[in-house]
Amino acid sequence: MAHVLDSCVLWVVEYRLDGRPRRWIRALPVVSPPHAMMLEELDELYGTRAALVDLRQASDEERVAFIRGEPPPVRAASGDQPTCS
């Protein structure tokens, strides 16, 4: 699977669903920038119930967890920072 990811960028998508923090890690083809794509997908899936909070490239630790099929690493909770979905 790792060789398939060579043509993709891993993105951490942090959003709120019904006011609760959620997080996805998504492997996306190189798109510049994927912000509009994620807004459209959240709108299609959840409508006004979801709001994009942050979109950033995955860290090395998050990338390893994704490749292993593990849930994303939990970040220290601070304010509105999502931990995981």
Phi, psi and omega in degrees: 000329183301322181293331176293325181287347179298333180264007182237165171244133177273127181242140172263121181252109178256129183213168176246134177237118184053037178083357182256139180290139178223159179215136170242152163243123186238135172266114183238147173299158181298108179231137184239115336273160182277002184307311181296322179297318180290321176300317179295317181295316178299319179295317179296320183281317191235353182061224183282357180286343184242148176220130178290129180259313184205150176220119183213160176290144181293145175285170177301319180297318178292323179297315179298316179299319180298314181297323179282351182079020180268161175294157180299147177301145180274127176272156176298131181289128176210112180066234183268012182293125177292150174263300172190166182260000000 
